[in-house]
Structure formats: C-alpha cells, structure tokens
Amino acid sequence: MSLDIVVVGCGGHGREVLGIVRAINAAGGEPVWRVRGFVDDRPSEVNLKRVQRLEVPYLGSTARLGDQPAGTYLALGIGDPAARRAVDQRVSAHGLPAAVLIHPDATVGPDAVYGEGLIAFAGARVTTNVTLGRHVHLNQNSAVAHDCEVGDHVSVNPLGAVSGDCRLGDGVLIGAGAVVLQGLRVGADATVGAGACVVRDVPAGVVVKGVPAR
C-alpha cells in the first residue's frame, strides 16, 4: 500500500525532491509514495506555474498540513539549512512524520545511522560508519566518507565532498564543489563556499571560501 506524502516548498529544491519521490516509485513494483501535493507559505507565481506543469496540486500554506490524514509523511524541499530548520520547527506541531528519501542512484552504507527526513539525491554517496542527523540533505553527486558525524539540517550541495572522520555541526552548508579534508571539524551554522577546500577546522557561524578556505 502506498504512503501519502506532501512536499513542503514549491521552489526548485522542492520540485527536485518530487523527482526523487517519482524515481523511487519508478524503481519498484507498486509505488511506495502517493503524492498529495505541495504546501508553501509564500510561493511565487512562477513556481506555482512550474508545479502545475508537474501535474501535482498546490494545497496551500503549511497550515493545510493540519488537514492531511494521520500518517501522511512530509518531505522538506527547502535547500537552505537555516530556513529548513525554521520550517521544521513550525510544521512539527502537526505531528506528521518526515520521510526518508534515498534516490535509487544514491548509496547509503548499510551501517549508516540517520535521522528522519534524510534526503539523498541522485549520485549521493555515504560510505561506512556515518551518522547523519535530522533533515540532512545530500545533493547530487555529493559524498560523505567513513566515520563522519553530520548534525541536523546540514546540506552538502552538488559535488561537495566530506572526507573521512569529519564532524559537521547542526545547520552547516557545504557549497557546491567544496571539499572538507579528513579529520576536520566544521562548527554549527558555518558555511563553506562553493569550490572551497577546507584544510583546518572551521569555527561555528562563520563563512569560509577559497583554496585554502579562509
């Protein structure tokens, strides 16, 4: 029996999450998910038209989550870690579970431990003895290597690579094509800019960029 799911966020990231849901359904026999629609508190007219082209209904604001049947799952289609955390805190009042979505072309090690809301996009790679927190998003062709600990609401953007034995605090953003070298720590709510190479620990709340990252 298929499970109901609602995608939170009509923007590009949310529509990519819908693509993962559809890829999961296409990979098996009976569909795993039945998409009820999108919710978004401030959708643009452009994004509403793009959702319409996908033939998925816009249900209204996140307040409409209270109208969903018990057991409906949520997928937070929000790319920015801080925004995702804020929405998570707001919508959790509805008591709906968060879906774990792993694209058929992603790999997550059999001994990985992850919280609810993990979304692994196509080409994402998680190896062995990795711990991932709540609502972690691993974007296209990103990688998290052995023995890493990744906090809640972290995003690793496309082609980002986190080497072995690293620690990423809650709310960290690893930009597209950025690399964190082995054994390093990136503090909570820090941002590693696109294409950066992190060669030393990054304090909480700072933005680093460049090669080496500063």
C-alpha positions, 0 to 999 in steps of 0.5 A, spaced: 500 500 500 502 506 498 504 512 503 501 519 502 506 524 502 506 532 501 512 536 499 513 542 503 516 548 498 514 549 491 521 552 489 526 548 485 529 544 491 522 542 492 520 540 485 527 536 485 525 532 491 518 530 487 523 527 482 526 523 487 519 521 490 517 519 482 524 515 481 523 511 487 516 509 485 519 508 478 524 503 481 519 498 484 513 494 483 507 498 486 509 505 488 511 506 495 509 514 495 502 517 493 503 524 492 498 529 495 501 535 493 505 541 495 504 546 501 508 553 501 507 559 505 509 564 500 510 561 493 511 565 487 507 565 481 512 562 477 513 556 481 506 555 482 506 555 474 512 550 474 508 545 479 502 545 475 506 543 469 508 537 474 501 535 474 501 535 482 496 540 486 498 546 490 494 545 497 496 551 500 500 554 506 503 549 511 497 550 515 493 545 510 498 540 513 493 540 519 488 537 514 492 531 511 490 524 514 494 521 520 500 518 517 501 522 511 509 523 511 512 530 509 518 531 505 522 538 506 524 541 499 527 547 502 535 547 500 537 552 505 539 549 512 537 555 516 530 556 513 529 548 513 530 548 520 525 554 521 520 550 517 521 544 521 520 547 527 513 550 525 510 544 521 512 539 527 506 541 531 502 537 526 505 531 528 506 528 521 512 524 520 518 526 515 520 521 510 526 518 508 528 519 501 534 515 498 534 516 490 535 509 487 542 512 484 544 514 491 548 509 496 547 509 503 552 504 507 548 499 510 551 501 517 549 508 516 545 511 522 540 517 520 535 521 522 528 522 519 527 526 513 534 524 510 534 526 503 539 523 498 539 525 491 541 522 485 549 520 485 549 521 493 554 517 496 555 515 504 560 510 505 561 506 512 560 508 519 556 515 518 551 518 522 547 523 519 542 527 523 535 530 522 533 533 515 540 532 512 540 533 505 545 530 500 545 533 493 547 530 487 553 527 486 555 529 493 559 524 498 560 523 505 566 518 507 567 513 513 566 515 520 563 522 519 558 525 524 553 530 520 548 534 525 541 536 523 539 540 517 546 540 514 546 540 506 552 538 502 550 541 495 552 538 488 559 535 488 561 537 495 565 532 498 566 530 506 572 526 507 573 521 512 572 522 520 569 529 519 564 532 524 559 537 521 555 541 526 547 542 526 545 547 520 552 547 516 552 548 508 557 545 504 557 549 497 557 546 491 564 543 489 567 544 496 571 539 499 572 538 507 579 534 508 579 528 513 579 529 520 576 536 520 571 539 524 566 544 521 562 548 527 554 549 527 551 554 522 558 555 518 558 555 511 563 553 506 563 556 499 562 553 493 569 550 490 572 551 497 577 546 500 577 546 507 584 544 510 583 546 518 577 546 522 572 551 521 569 555 527 561 555 528 557 561 524 562 563 520 563 563 512 569 560 509 571 560 501 577 559 497 583 554 496 585 554 502 578 556 505 579 562 509 
